Amino acid sequence: MLLRALLSFPHYLVLSIWALLLVPVLPFSWVAALFAGRVPGGLHRFLAAFLRYSGQVGAWLYLLSATYPDPLRSRDHPFAVDVPEREAQRRLVTLLRLP
């Protein structure tokens, strides 16, 4: 477990940088979903990739998966976070999600 903690340090560094990129992306995707009725495809893929990769890093660190996480092949990992495809959202519900 200690070795995994040391080996997971680069992944948490990548996740930290990725989380800094999420700070402007999340409000922008919320506004886009509010006006367009759905999150744009590129933003949806970016958010889904972050969710998949962070799940795989946590699963590997806490011994739920024996496969080392790879951010470029997150869909092929045994610990798969299933993110549904983007779909239309009601604008009023999207507006009330913020508070």
Phi, psi and chi 1 to 4 in degrees:
 res  aa     phi    psi   chi1   chi2   chi3   chi4
   1 MET       -  -37.2 -178.3   78.6  170.9      -
   2 LEU   -66.0  -39.3 -177.3   59.8      -      -
   3 LEU   -64.8  -39.8 -178.5   60.4      -      -
   4 ARG   -63.6  -36.6  -77.6 -170.6 -175.9 -131.9
   5 ALA   -63.1  -40.9      -      -      -      -
   6 LEU   -68.7  -39.9  -69.8  173.1      -      -
   7 LEU   -73.7  -19.8  -70.3  174.3      -      -
   8 SER   -84.5   -9.3   67.3      -      -      -
   9 PHE   -55.9  -47.2 -179.9   74.3      -      -
  10 PRO   -61.8  -33.4  -16.9   24.2      -      -
  11 HIS   -68.1  -40.5  -67.1  -71.1      -      -
  12 TYR   -70.9  -26.0  -80.2  108.5      -      -
  13 LEU   -67.3  -45.0 -175.5   65.1      -      -
  14 VAL   -62.7  -43.1  168.6      -      -      -
  15 LEU   -64.4  -34.5  -76.4  172.1      -      -
  16 SER   -66.1  -43.4  -61.4      -      -      -
  17 ILE   -65.7  -41.4  -66.2  168.7      -      -
  18 TRP   -62.6  -38.6 -153.6  -23.8      -      -
  19 ALA   -65.5  -33.6      -      -      -      -
  20 LEU   -65.4  -33.4  -70.9  174.6      -      -
  21 LEU   -72.8  -24.3  -66.1  173.3      -      -
  22 LEU   -70.9  -25.7  -75.9  177.5      -      -
  23 VAL   -56.6  -47.9  171.5      -      -      -
  24 PRO   -82.0  -24.5   25.2  -31.0      -      -
  25 VAL   -72.0  -40.6  167.9      -      -      -
  26 LEU   -62.1  -49.4  -77.9  173.2      -      -
  27 PRO   -63.6  -36.2  -18.0   26.3      -      -
  28 PHE   -65.0  -41.3 -175.5   72.3      -      -
  29 SER   -68.8  -33.1   64.4      -      -      -
  30 TRP   -65.5  -44.4  178.9   77.5      -      -
  31 VAL   -65.1  -40.3  170.0      -      -      -
  32 ALA   -64.0  -40.8      -      -      -      -
  33 ALA   -67.6  -32.3      -      -      -      -
  34 LEU   -68.1  -43.1 -174.4   63.1      -      -
  35 PHE   -88.0  -38.3  -72.3  111.1      -      -
  36 ALA   -92.4  -17.6      -      -      -      -
  37 GLY    89.0   -0.8      -      -      -      -
  38 ARG  -161.6  155.9   67.1  177.3   60.0 -145.6
  39 VAL   -75.3  134.7  176.7      -      -      -
  40 PRO   -58.7  150.4  -22.9   31.5      -      -
  41 GLY   -57.0  -44.2      -      -      -      -
  42 GLY   -65.0  -40.8      -      -      -      -
  43 LEU   -68.5  -37.5  -66.5  177.3      -      -
  44 HIS   -63.1  -42.9 -176.8  -92.6      -      -
  45 ARG   -65.1  -39.1  -76.3 -171.0  -59.5  -83.8
  46 PHE   -63.6  -46.6 -179.8   78.0      -      -
  47 LEU   -67.8  -39.5  -63.6  170.3      -      -
  48 ALA   -67.0  -38.6      -      -      -      -
  49 ALA   -64.8  -39.6      -      -      -      -
  50 PHE   -63.1  -43.9  175.0   78.5      -      -
  51 LEU   -63.6  -44.3 -175.4   63.3      -      -
  52 ARG   -63.1  -47.4  -77.6 -171.8 -159.7  100.4
  53 TYR   -66.5  -42.6 -179.6   57.3      -      -
  54 SER   -65.4  -35.5   62.8      -      -      -
  55 GLY   -65.1  -39.8      -      -      -      -
  56 GLN   -70.0  -36.7  -69.9  165.1    7.6      -
  57 VAL   -66.0  -44.6  169.4      -      -      -
  58 GLY   -64.6  -40.2      -      -      -      -
  59 ALA   -64.6  -39.6      -      -      -      -
  60 TRP   -69.5  -41.5 -177.5   77.7      -      -
  61 LEU   -65.8  -39.6  177.8   63.9      -      -
  62 TYR   -95.4   22.8  -63.6  115.8      -      -
  63 LEU    63.7   27.1  -56.0  174.6      -      -
  64 LEU   -88.0  -17.0  -63.0  173.7      -      -
  65 SER  -140.4  142.9  172.7      -      -      -
  66 ALA   -96.5   -6.4      -      -      -      -
  67 THR   -90.4  127.4  -54.8      -      -      -
  68 TYR   -64.0  133.5 -165.2   69.3      -      -
  69 PRO   -66.9  143.7    4.2   -3.4      -      -
  70 ASP  -134.6  115.2 -175.7    3.4      -      -
  71 PRO   -65.8  -22.1   21.8  -29.3      -      -
  72 LEU   -85.6  -17.9  -59.5  176.6      -      -
  73 ARG  -125.2   50.7  -67.0 -176.9  179.7   89.2
  74 SER   -72.4  -22.1   63.6      -      -      -
  75 ARG   -80.9  -19.2  -67.6 -175.5 -177.2 -148.2
  76 ASP   -91.4   -2.4  -60.8  -25.9      -      -
  77 HIS   -73.8  144.8 -162.0  -86.1      -      -
  78 PRO   -63.2  -31.6  -13.4   18.9      -      -
  79 PHE   -90.4   94.6 -176.0   84.3      -      -
  80 ALA  -104.3  125.7      -      -      -      -
  81 VAL   -92.3  117.3  176.5      -      -      -
  82 ASP   -85.7  112.1 -172.3   26.9      -      -
  83 VAL  -105.2  121.2  178.7      -      -      -
  84 PRO   -66.2  156.2   18.6  -24.4      -      -
  85 GLU   -63.3  158.5  -66.6  -63.2  -38.6      -
  86 ARG   -69.2  143.7   64.7 -172.4 -168.2  111.3
  87 GLU  -140.1  165.2   55.3 -171.5   37.9      -
  88 ALA   -65.9  141.6      -      -      -      -
  89 GLN  -125.7  144.9  -59.7  176.6   13.5      -
  90 ARG   -72.4  136.5  -64.8 -171.8  -52.8 -151.0
  91 ARG   -68.6  -36.6  -69.9 -179.7  174.2   92.8
  92 LEU   -66.1  -41.2 -179.1   61.3      -      -
  93 VAL   -64.8  -41.0  173.2      -      -      -
  94 THR   -63.9  -39.4  -57.0      -      -      -
  95 LEU   -63.5  -39.8  177.4   65.9      -      -
  96 LEU   -82.9   -6.1  -64.2  176.4      -      -
  97 ARG   -71.0  -29.2  -83.8 -168.5 -166.0  142.6
  98 LEU   -61.8  -50.8 -174.0   62.7      -      -
  99 PRO   -68.8      -  -14.2   22.0      -      -
